[in-house]
């Protein structure tokens, strides 16, 4: 299992006023860090472009198996810096500008990442931050996390997937409760109760815990992990019949891989598998 090393930012805020996304490889895990803490990690067009690059790297590099999305400082993100997106919104432009689907969309509304992503959140996690979090697969939240989906307070609606994924994860009543009331902040424990958070941990440990889980996933057969995510996504997007229709053929494809042979051999020898993604 890979080592858990939490990245530390060395960014010069005066040299990069629009923030940045850091990319750190740890074995088969890619850490993607939101780095603009002096502005509560408010997201800018530059940062979204860099996020798309990072997610695309994760998706396309065969040596990478799991991603961890995290942020530097006390807060995950306060959401979009609206002044930098307002004119584009009036024209109907996508925030992520991934219209051609050439890169992976951090909101997973267009091209989706085929590999697992774990998000670690803390402090303020508002609007677009929640939507990116919900586009990932597993969420680890610090006990001090405060969530809020507030777009109607600004005359807007959540267009990064919030209106879809709150319902998907929480059900209609819990989703509408927070989407329609815009009722200020709610806690990590409330997030856990309604299903948008999978674990609540002590402040300061959320990134390490996310990396720990990512390392555990990365030891498993990567093709099988990717097909597991693909099957679940197919069910959500196209329904039960579509997902069931391809189960046997996908299993047959996996059963003919080197990793499946290694899985059988490791079972016989009572040891952990050494999987290559082939």
N, C-alpha and C positions, 0 to 999 in steps of 0.2 A: 504494500500500500504506500502511496506517495506521501512525502513529507508535507506537513501543514505549516506553511510559511505565509503570514499575512503581509501583503505589500504595504509599503510606506511611501507616501507621495513626496517627490522632490520638485514639484512644479513651481515655477516663478510666475506668480499671479500677474505681475505687471507686464510680463512678456507674452502671456496668453490670457488676455482679459475675457475671451469667450470660452474659456475652459478647455478641457481635453478629455479624451478617454484613454486610459492607460491599458496596455495589453501585456500580460505576464504569463509565460508558459511555466507550468510546474508538471513535468512529466506529460501525461496524457490529458491534463486539465488546462484550460485557458481561463485566466482571470481577467475580467473586463471591468475597469474601475472608472466611475464617474468622478471627475476631479475638478471641482469649482467650489470648494467649501465656503469661500468668502461671500458667495452669493447663494448660499443654501443649496448648492449644486443645481441651481436653476439651469435648465437645458436650453441650448442654443442650436441654431442650424448646423454650425460646425460640429458640435458634439453629436448630433444625430447622424451626420455623415460618417463620423469616426466610429460610432456604434455600429452602423451598417457594415463598415469595413471589418470590424472585430467579429461580428456575428458571421459574416461571410467567411472569414478565415477559419473560424471554428467549424463551420459547415463543410468546407472544402478540403481541409487538411486531414489526410487519412490517419495521421498520428495523434490527432486530437479527438477525444472521446466525449468530454463533458465540459460545459462552460459554467462559470460562476460570475454572475453580475453583482457588483458591490459598489460602494462609494466611499470616498474619503471624508473625514470630518464627522461632525455630530449628527448630520442629517443625510438621509438617502437622497431625496430631492424634493424641492418645493414645487416641481412641475416645470412647465414651459415658462421661459421669459417672454411673456405675451407681446411686448413691444417689438420683438424680433420676428414674430410670426403673424401679426395682425393683418398686414397687407396681403400676404399670401392666402390667409384664410378667406378674405373677401373674394378672392379669385377662385376659390375652391381647390387650391393647391394642397397636396398632401404634406403633412408636417415632415414626414420622413423622405419625401421626394423620391421614393423608390418606384416610380410609375412604370418603368420598363422591367421591373422585377429582376434587374441584373444582380442586385445585392439582396442579402437577407434583410427583411424588415424587422426592426426591434419590437414592433407591435404585433408581428406575426399575422398581419392582415393581408399581406401580399405574399411574397416568397417567404416561406417559413424555414426555420432552422430544423434540420432533421435529427440533430443530436440533443441530448438532455441539457437543460439549463436550470441551474439553481440560483435563486436570487436571495441575497442577504440584505435586510433593510433595518434601519434604525432611525430614531428621531422623527423628523417630519418626512412623511411619505405621502405626497399629495398628487392628485389628478394624473398627469402623464406618468408619474412614478408608479402609481397603482397599476396603470394599464400595462406598462412594461413588465411589472412584477407578475401580473396575471397572464401575460403572454409566455411566461416561463413555466416550468413543470413543477417545481417545488419551491416553497418560500419559507425562509428562516427569518424570524423577526425578533429583534431585541425587545425586551420588556418595555423599553421606553418609546417604542414606535407609536406615532400618532398618524392615523390615516384620515384622509378627507377627499371626497370626490365633489368638487365645488363649482364645476363649470357653469351651471345655470345662474350662479351669483354674478357671473361676468357676461351674461347674455349668450352663452355658448352651450354646447353639449359635449359630452365625452365622445370623441371620435377616434380614439386610439384603441378601441375594443372594450372599453368599460361597460357600455350598455349591453354588450353581448356576454362578456365573461363573468360579470357579477351574477347574471341569471344562470349561466352555465355552472358556476361553482357554488352559488348560494341558494338557488331557487328563486322563484318570482318574488315572494314576500320580502325576504331578507335583502335581495338585490334592490328592489324598488324602495325599500325603507331608506337606504343610504343614497341611492341615485336621485330620488325625488325630493327628499327632505333637505338635502345639502346641509345636514344638521351639525356642521362643524366637525370636530375631530372625534374619532373613535379609537379605541385602544387595540393593542396587539391581542389581548385576550378576547376582545369582540371579534377581531379578525380570525382568530382560531375557532371561535364558536360558529361563525357563519361559513367557514371553510376556505377563506382566501389565504390563510396562513396554515402551515403544516406543523411548525414547531415554534415555541416561544422560549427564548434563552436569555441568560443574563447579559446586560449591556456590555459591549466590548467583545463578546464571544461569537457574535453572529457570523462573521466572515470565516473564522476558523471552523465553525461547525459546518458551514456550507461547503468549505473545501474538504473537510473530512468526509462528508457524504458523497461529494463528487469523486474523491479518490476511491471510495468503496464501489461506486458504480463503474468507474474506469477499470476495475479489476475483472469485470464481467465481460462476456463475449460481446464486442461492440456491435456486430451486425445484428445480433439478437436484440440488443437494447434498442437499436435504431428502428428495427421492425416492430418492436413493442410500442414505441411512441407513434410510429406511422399508423399502426392498427387502431390505436386509441383515437388519434386525430381523424381517421377516416370515419369512425363511428360518430364522433361529435359533428363532423361536417356533412356527412352523407347518410348517416343513419345505420341502424342495426343490420339491415339486409346487405348493404354494400360492404360493411366490415366482415360479416360472416362469409360472404361469397368468395373471399380471397384467402381465408385462413389456411386451408389445406395446401394451396399452392405456395404460399409464403413459408409454411412449415417445411414443405418438401425442399424448397430452395435452401433454407437454413440447414436442413439435415444433411445436405450434400457438401457442406463447407468443411474446411480444415478445422475450424473452431468446434464444430459439432463432434468431429472425431476426437479432438482433444478433450472435449467435455465428457465423452464416454470413457476415455482412457483415464482421466483424472478421477472419475467416479469409481472405476475398478481399483485404482491405486490409492484411493482414499486421500487425495490431496487436492489443493486448489488448482484450478485450471490455469494454463499459461496461454492466453488467447492473443491472436495476431490480427484479427479482423480480416481473415481470409477463409 
